[in-house]
Amino acid sequence: MAIRRIAQLRTFQQFSSYCQSVGADLPIDEQLALGAGSPLARSYAYRGRELANRFCILPMEGWDGTADGKPSELTRRRWRRFGQSGAKLIWGGEAVAARHDGRANARQLVINVDNLAGIAGLRDDLLEAHAQDFGDASDLLIGLQLTHSGRFCRPNSAQLEPLVLYRHPILDAKFQVADDSCVMSDADIERLIEDFAQAAVYAQQAGFDFVDIKHCHGYLGHEFLSAVDRDGKYGGNFENRSRFLRDTVELIRARAPGLDIGVRLSAIDWIPFQPGSDRIGQPAPYPGATYPYAFGGDGTGTGYDLSEPMRFLDLLRGLDIQLVCITAGSPYYNFHIQRPAIFPPSDGYLLPEDPLVGVARQIRVTAQLKAAFPDLTIVGSGYSYLQDWLPHVAQATTRQGLTDFVGLGRMALSYPQLPADLLAGRLLERKRICRTFSDCTTAPRNGMVSGCYPLDEHYKARDEYQRLLAIKKAATPR
């Protein structure tokens, strides 16, 4: 499959024609409105607050904390740059483990009493950087994403130390689950709920406006939603599979009154993919007639059904949770639907579809959920692959009410000031636009800190850059 690079599509006609040719039905405006007239510059009222634009910075980890989970100078630099973006909604900065054994890597941040000052300092750095560039930071809404990494835990080294909710017929082999010793008991889960509530208390003490109870990307919160085979009160039917969320919210509200809560949700998921004989990604073999472990899946393994995701959003509404960030899939087993990119990470597979199709899918799912729940505050994901055409699609989605906020992840690493430049009517700096080289994923998968090595001179100057180039060269098909 010949995939054209977005940077080569220089005119609106070229881009829109190519989207049509690959089956990517994207909303897009040919002309950009500038300044206060832009739909992206419209304010948004949220719980009595006015957020001055429609950009959101999504959680982006750097794998660059200390061994005990404190921020490093690299972490602080990243948060300062998030503040310089001009976005008024900051969705967590990055995923922070609610306790040590839930870390996805040995340098992930952990929120506890010893690390509280450092994590509070990240918020202060962000606010200071925003105030320096925009004169005021009192109108920001800043959250902290709380996580437990479940079957992807590596809390002490590169060695997996998984904790799972059920035995998965495909993922167990891929992620070293050999027996039931990794399966959490109901009592284990009850202790974890206590830890999430305490983590929320610390987040409130650190000054954050809300916490995100992470339910996406195959991590533990997301795995609850697919635990259809689990016995007991946390598995089987939807009521049981959503019990972790309900119990966690109840305890947070009791322990940290006044702290707002949001949820980032993989609203759809697919069967794990693996390289075929030609290295192109294909669904992993599954013996059953239908694949039951994809929350939001339709049973085929590669389609979606929003019945349960809509039921989940209805639950959120009933719990008075208004902030919802929509994403898809997992970077560990079907990255092309979660983080569309023209270059796969070093441990990935070649693309089975044009990445624009993946972007269009996420935008379509987000729009369907927004239409069903107009009263919820919805943040969309997957926009970075649009590159030069991101402003045109972002304007169209917000203008048409398909999403309330446009979330930026990878783009905020290479070009954090993109929202500020766009809102000010300045020409975008094309040399800073994320081209989805996937170095920010390949680097941490190989034990290095994450960052934009190709476009951020700070990372390009690091010793890891030459090692990263060698790894990518070895992974390139001959």
Protein Blocks (a to p, Z undefined) as FASTA:
>chain_A
ZZddfklmmbfklmmmmmmmnopacdddfbdcehjllmklpccdeehiacfbfcdcdddd
ehlacfkopacfklmmmmmmmmmnopabdghhiacdfbfklpfbfkbccddfklmmmmmm
mmmmmmmmmmmmnopaklpccddddddekjmbcfkbmbdcdddfbdcfklmmmnopabfk
lpccfklmmmmmmmmmmmmmmmmmnopabdcdddeehiaklmmmmmmmbgcjkgcjfklm
mmmmmmmmmmmmmmmghiacdddddfbdcddddddfkopacddddfbfbdfkbghiahno
paccfklmmmmmmmmmmnopabdcddehjfklommlmmgcfbdcfklccdfbdfklmmmm
mmmmmmmmmmmmmmbccddehklmnmmmmmmmmmmmmmnopafbdcdfklmmmmmmlmmm
mmnopacdfklpcghlolmmmmmmnopacddfklmmklmmpmklmmmmmmmmmmpcZZ
